[in-house]
Amino acid sequence: MKASSVHHILFDLGGTLMHSRGDWTPILERADQALADSLNQHAIVLDTRVFRARLHEYYDQRDKDFQETTYHFVLRELLKDLGYVDVAEPVLRSALDALYSVTQSNWMLEDDALDTIQKLRSNQYRLGIFSNAGDDRDVQELIEDFGIRSYFDFVLTSASSFYRKPHPRAFEIALAQWSISPEEAVMVGDSLEADIQGAKNLSMKSIWITRRAQFKADEIQRFKPDFSVRSLKELLPTLERISITRI
């Protein structure tokens, strides 16, 4: 048997490669109103409070079953319940785009993200992203706006894959993009449950980015990363300590 380095890195996005500029409360209020205003142009009246309440129901459900039914589905079903049956797809998409045009303004790339991924690629690491997100287009647009698409072999979301981390299928879908086994990749993320425990369930190595991490008291005891670092710039020396054993 011989040991070799892990050269496939799966990144989380929010809280890992990017972070919010400020408080989400006023941003979400503006975003919900933008969505409602867009629908109103097509004679569809939607109370933003009703929309946000339905979203919270959706959040609660996906946190239980780790399945992503998407914002698109939630909005379509809510409008049906309100009597707006068979709303045209472009109308739904335009409303969601209006919402995300507001929320996207509150995301920014971490200061050390670009330099880190450039160094990783120059050291022959293969990079991918899997983001728990309710809308695939939203994430893809953020990646384009950040100018980092070319550094990644793929950018996947739970919205496009149906499964959310820590569901094993989410990781399997990501690893299938490289046609590798879990032991050949490392997960980098800020969520102890979604990223760290999700990776561990498949025998993937994991690196916990702590600077944006939010966690419950018991999670720090239950979910154990292989390595913990505060920032992305600490990744390269940490990765050099991870190896896999081949026969």
WOWO-V624691 format. One record per residue. OMEGA is omega as a letter, one per 30 degrees, with the letter a starting at -180 (* if undefined). NEAR is the number of other ideal C-beta (glycine too) atoms within 8 Angstrom. D_CENTER is the distance of its C-alpha to the mean C-alpha in whole Angstrom. Layout:
BEGIN
OMEGA | NEAR | D_CENTER
OMEGA | NEAR | D_CENTER
END
This chain:
BEGIN
l | 5 | 36
a | 5 | 34
l | 7 | 31
a | 6 | 29
l | 8 | 26
a | 12 | 22
l | 8 | 21
a | 12 | 18
l | 15 | 15
a | 15 | 11
l | 13 | 9
a | 18 | 6
a | 12 | 5
a | 11 | 6
a | 13 | 9
l | 15 | 9
l | 13 | 10
l | 13 | 10
a | 9 | 12
a | 7 | 13
a | 7 | 17
a | 6 | 18
a | 5 | 19
a | 8 | 17
l | 6 | 20
l | 7 | 22
a | 13 | 19
l | 10 | 18
l | 9 | 22
a | 9 | 22
l | 12 | 19
l | 12 | 21
l | 9 | 24
l | 12 | 23
a | 16 | 22
l | 12 | 25
l | 9 | 27
l | 12 | 26
a | 13 | 27
l | 10 | 30
l | 5 | 31
l | 8 | 31
l | 4 | 33
a | 10 | 31
a | 6 | 31
l | 13 | 28
a | 7 | 28
l | 11 | 25
l | 6 | 25
l | 10 | 25
a | 14 | 22
l | 10 | 20
l | 8 | 22
l | 10 | 21
a | 10 | 17
l | 8 | 18
l | 8 | 19
l | 12 | 16
a | 8 | 14
a | 8 | 17
a | 9 | 17
l | 12 | 14
l | 6 | 14
a | 6 | 17
l | 5 | 17
l | 11 | 13
a | 9 | 13
l | 14 | 12
l | 8 | 15
l | 10 | 13
a | 12 | 14
l | 10 | 17
a | 8 | 18
a | 13 | 18
a | 13 | 20
a | 10 | 22
l | 8 | 24
l | 12 | 24
l | 14 | 26
a | 9 | 28
a | 6 | 29
l | 8 | 30
l | 5 | 33
a | 7 | 31
l | 6 | 31
l | 3 | 30
a | 11 | 28
a | 6 | 28
l | 6 | 24
l | 6 | 25
l | 11 | 25
a | 13 | 22
l | 9 | 20
l | 9 | 22
l | 12 | 21
l | 15 | 18
l | 10 | 18
l | 12 | 20
a | 13 | 18
l | 13 | 15
l | 9 | 17
a | 12 | 18
a | 12 | 14
a | 11 | 14
a | 8 | 17
l | 10 | 15
l | 11 | 13
l | 7 | 14
l | 9 | 14
a | 11 | 15
a | 4 | 18
a | 9 | 18
a | 13 | 15
l | 9 | 18
a | 8 | 20
a | 12 | 19
l | 13 | 17
l | 9 | 20
l | 9 | 22
l | 14 | 20
l | 10 | 21
l | 6 | 25
l | 7 | 25
l | 6 | 24
l | 10 | 20
a | 9 | 18
l | 12 | 15
l | 16 | 12
l | 14 | 8
a | 16 | 6
l | 12 | 2
a | 11 | 3
a | 13 | 5
l | 10 | 9
a | 13 | 10
a | 10 | 9
l | 9 | 12
a | 13 | 11
a | 14 | 8
l | 10 | 11
l | 10 | 13
l | 12 | 11
l | 12 | 11
a | 8 | 15
l | 7 | 16
l | 9 | 15
a | 6 | 17
a | 12 | 15
a | 8 | 15
a | 4 | 18
a | 9 | 17
l | 13 | 14
l | 7 | 16
l | 8 | 13
a | 11 | 9
l | 12 | 8
l | 15 | 6
l | 15 | 7
a | 12 | 9
a | 7 | 11
a | 12 | 12
a | 7 | 12
l | 12 | 11
l | 12 | 9
g | 16 | 9
l | 13 | 11
a | 11 | 13
a | 9 | 15
l | 9 | 15
a | 16 | 11
l | 18 | 12
l | 9 | 15
l | 12 | 14
a | 12 | 12
l | 13 | 16
l | 7 | 18
l | 10 | 17
a | 11 | 19
l | 4 | 21
l | 8 | 21
l | 5 | 21
a | 11 | 19
a | 8 | 22
a | 10 | 21
l | 14 | 18
l | 15 | 16
l | 15 | 13
a | 13 | 12
a | 16 | 10
a | 13 | 11
a | 12 | 10
a | 14 | 14
a | 11 | 13
a | 13 | 10
a | 18 | 10
l | 16 | 14
l | 12 | 15
l | 16 | 13
a | 16 | 14
l | 11 | 18
l | 9 | 18
a | 11 | 19
l | 6 | 20
l | 13 | 18
a | 12 | 19
l | 15 | 16
a | 16 | 16
l | 14 | 15
a | 15 | 14
a | 9 | 16
l | 7 | 17
a | 9 | 14
l | 11 | 14
a | 5 | 15
l | 9 | 17
a | 4 | 20
a | 6 | 23
a | 6 | 23
a | 10 | 20
l | 8 | 21
a | 5 | 24
a | 8 | 22
a | 10 | 19
l | 6 | 20
l | 10 | 19
l | 8 | 21
l | 11 | 20
l | 6 | 19
a | 12 | 19
a | 6 | 19
a | 9 | 18
a | 12 | 17
l | 8 | 20
a | 9 | 21
a | 13 | 19
l | 11 | 22
l | 7 | 25
l | 11 | 23
a | 14 | 22
l | 7 | 25
a | 7 | 26
l | 12 | 24
l | 8 | 26
a | 10 | 26
l | 7 | 30
l | 7 | 31
* | 3 | 34
END
